[in-house]
Amino acid sequence: MKALLFILLLLSVTIFSCQKKDNITPDATKVTMIITRPDSAQVFRSGDTVHINATVSYPSELHGYEVKIIDTTTGYILYDDAQHVHDDHFIISDTWVCSGTQPAVLKLELIAEVDHNGTDAIKTLFFNYLP
């Protein structure tokens, strides 16, 4: 009986630990995302470090973010970092080192997870890679 109560308590904590602090209806249009680095259309060469700096804010608690760098020609994801962060704002500061043999237009995609039901806000920026 004690084991069952413990399991129920643990399950309750797990379920409710990821709930929003308030009852705001999720609205991806209210997410503010500012990408300060890299610059749009900036050119990077092999071995260069791409600094990824952004801020994300929302009137309520967000559930995390994901940063991707995608080769627009091949669709390959060259960089992917996801963080499960519960806050109404966060600062992103990542780096990625360029490599490859072919020139490419790269897409930086910043995805803010508004809730765990698939409500996301997405901001994109394009830059260039020349080997």
Stockholm file with secondary structure:
# STOCKHOLM 1.0

chainA/1-131         MKALLFILLLLSVTIFSCQKKDNITPDATKVTMIITRPDSAQVFRSGDTVHINATVSYPSELHGYEVKIIDTTTGYILYDDAQHVHDDHFIISDTWVCSGTQPAVLKLELIAEVDHNGTDAIKTLFFNYLP
#=GR chainA/1-131 SS CHHHHHHHHHHHHHHHTTSCSSCCCCCGGGCEEEEEESCTTCEEETTCEEEEEEEEEEEEEECEEEEEEEETTTCCEEEEEEECCCEEEEEEEEEEECCCSSCEEEEEEEEEECSTTSCEEEEEEEEEEEC
#=GC SS_cons         CHHHHHHHHHHHHHHHTTSCSSCCCCCGGGCEEEEEESCTTCEEETTCEEEEEEEEEEEEEECEEEEEEEETTTCCEEEEEEECCCEEEEEEEEEEECCCSSCEEEEEEEEEECSTTSCEEEEEEEEEEEC
//
